[in-house]
Amino acid sequence: MRHGAGNRRLVAGVLVVAALAACGPQGPDESLSSFSAQEIFERGEFELETSRRASRSVRYFSEIERLYPYTEWARRALIMQAYAHHRGREYDEARAAAQRFLDTYPGDEDAAYAAYLLAISFYDQIDEVGRDQGLTFQALQHLRRVIEDYPDTEFARSAVLKFDLAFDHLAGKEMEIGRFYLRRGNYPAAINRFRVVVEDFQTTTHTPEALHRLVESYLALGFEEDARTAAAILGYNFQANPFYDDSFRLLTGQGLSPEASPGDGWLQRIYRQSVLGEWL
């Protein structure tokens, strides 16, 4: 008896999927109105897993919202729209659906996931360093929101990792521009870029190189005291880094040594903070 009942449920489920598939990929059609919200949802899930275009499933999830508004299935369908759009790399649409979920269901258990989808829809568009960094700033803003608003979730833990990578990406952009100016002998412009990395992105992987490039730039301008101070910071914090070896050779080749000079300049302030621990 149990075996027969299970077979009947399986056959019924297959018939539902087959009937929904017969609707084809037409626009919003009245044929879906004869099916329950659960049946349409299951067809959307089937389409999501079997179609080469994940976004094709959105048609079914959006129809649930239209046919069965303000229901539990409509809520579930909305978060699935955001997921399907993101999986299909339709990032603008993914952001719109995720934001709509947060606006409609701010206290829902899936709000953390919606906020995370919103954040990674920006993060996943961060490409090579040379591109405009507006998306990186947006990613950082929304990743921080996930971390702060949903700290005890798995999404917050993932957001922390992505935040660090995005932050490093911004520092990489500054380094790329700084190197461009350095190669062309525009040392003041290069120094401005490397200073941003040392002051604002000092926890990133680019800081040792930024300090070394400052040594190069200041030496080229004849500012030996600043070059020695930059090298002193580099040596204290990253003595095992190859960039410190390069800076050390540059200085000793000119009869100089890595040593912080007295004064109130920005490098002296960084030295007092990072080496001496004087923050006031």
Secondary structure by P-SEA (a helix, b strand, c coil): caaaaaaaaaaaaaaaaaaaaaccccccccccccccaaaaaaaaaaaaacccccccaaaaaaaaaaaccccaaaaaaaaaaaaaaaaacaaaaaaaaaaaaaaacccccaaaaaaaaaaaaaaaacccccccaaaaaaaaaaaaaaaaaccccaaaaaaaaaaaaaaaaaaaaaaaaaaaaaaacaaaaaaaaaaaaacccccccaaaaaaaaaaaaaaaacaaaaaaaaaaaaaacccccaaaaaaaaaaaaacccccccccccaaaaaaaaccccccc
